[in-house]
Amino acid sequence: MIDITAQVQWFIEERARWSPAQGRKLAETMTRQSGGTMDWDEDAGEGWSRVLVERRVVALICMLGPLVILVGDDTSEMATLTKDLPVIAVPSMDAPILTCDPLTLRAAFGDRTWNNPALNVEQFSAGEFWFCTV
């Protein structure tokens, strides 16, 4: 299990100094570096952008505050871009290997994660986390 409480706490502490423009810039840089595409529906108010390579998610960048999820084994180049940010590294979007203090999640993302049947805070995947907070 990977406890992401510290990364989410960092997100909470730094989100006042973060802007969607910073998130967009990071996502665009990661997209160029990976040769992939960026998926973010800003007009719909999505809280995350995705970097996709061959339709596979390789990174999720939170637009609401500094938080990045790197997906897969070949993310070392992108990790250099995120060295000053809270990063969660996972082998896949579907592996239920994450855990987080529920009160910290609620402080960060509100009721979207509080008692949400789609997110078991004791064991969840990056995909479930993204789905509940997008």
Beta strands, then each sheet from edge to edge (+ up, - down):
strand 1: 2-3
strand 2: 37-39
strand 3: 48-53
strand 4: 56-62
strand 5: 68-71
strand 6: 87-90
strand 7: 98-99
sheet 1: 1+ 7+
sheet 2: 2+ 3- 4+ 5- 6-
end
